[in-house]
Amino acid sequence: MTYREKKLDSTYSFRGHIVNVRVDHVEAVGGRTAVREVAEHADGVVMAALLDDGRILLERQFRYAVGKEVLEVPAGKMDPGEEPVGSALRELREETGYRAGKIRELTS
């Protein structure tokens, strides 16, 4: 059995360039009401880039939120009108300098 919550109302508590945050009141299981905090993020892509020797390509990125460099897979926001595969190829090249020999979409 699939149960879906029904949105009763919604308000935005924050609107930004990359992220919006909204608060939804929903009708949940058994008719009770609940609050759902939803972060809406710009469309983006993430890739698991495999090197010829089977290793996964990681990059160092400074992340303000944690105040240090972290290791992560290549990823980024999609440009308006851009297709996911094209965005993934662009982000890989921009962030790592690598170019993909083959690409396969795993999920969306």
N, C-alpha and C positions, 0 to 999 in steps of 0.2 A: 504494500500500500504506500503510495506517495502522498505526502502531506505538504501542502504549500501554505505559507503564511500570507495573509491578505494585508496589504498596506492600507492603513486608515488615514494617516496624514504624514507629511514630511516637511521638515524645515532645514535650511542650511545654516550651520554654525560657523562655517568658514568656506570662502571661495578663494582659490589661489591660481597660479599659472599652471601648476602641474597637478595639484591635488585639491579636491573639494571634499568637505566633510559634511554629511547630512545626518540628521537624526530622524528615524522613522518610528512611528507607533504602528504596531501590527496586531492583527488578531491571530493569536497562536493556538496551540492545541487546546481543545476543550472550550474555546471561546474566550479564554483569558487574553488580556492585552499584555504586550511586552514592548520594550524599547530596543531598537537595533541601530547601532552607530555604524555608518557606512562610509568608507573612504573611497571616493571615485578618483581613479588615477588615469592620466593620459594613456592612450594605447601604446604598448611597447613590445619589444621582442627580447628574448633571451635565447642564447645558443650554447650548446655543448659542442665546442669545436674540438675535434679529435686530431691530434698530430699524427704524422706518419708512423711513429713508434707506439701509438695507442694511448699516449697520455692525453689528458684533457687540458686544454689551454686555459690558464687563469691569468688574471691581471691584477696589479695593485692599483687601488683607487683610494684616494683620501675621501673619507666620508665624515662630513661635518657632525652629523648626529652622534657618532661615537667618538669623534675627536682624534681619529687615527687612520692610518692606511689599513685596508682590509684586502684579502684575496677574494676575487669573485670571477664568475664567468662573464664573458662579454655580453652586454645588454644595453638597451637604450630606448628612447622614445621614438615612435614612428612619426615621420613628417606627415602633414596633412595630405591625403590622397595617396600615400605610399602603401604599397603592398607589403605584407609581412616578410616575404622572402627577400625582396629588394632591400628592405630596411635592415634585415639581419646581415646581409652581405655588406652593406654600407657601414654598419656599426662595427663589424668585425675588422674591416679595413681601417676605419678611423681610430679605433681604440687599440688595436694590436699591430697593425701593419700587415697582417696575414690576409691572404685571399683564399677563398674556399675552392677546392678542386671539385667537390660535389656538395650538394646541400639537399637535405630531406626534411620536410616539415613533420614534426612529431605530434604536435597537438596545437589547438588554437582555443 
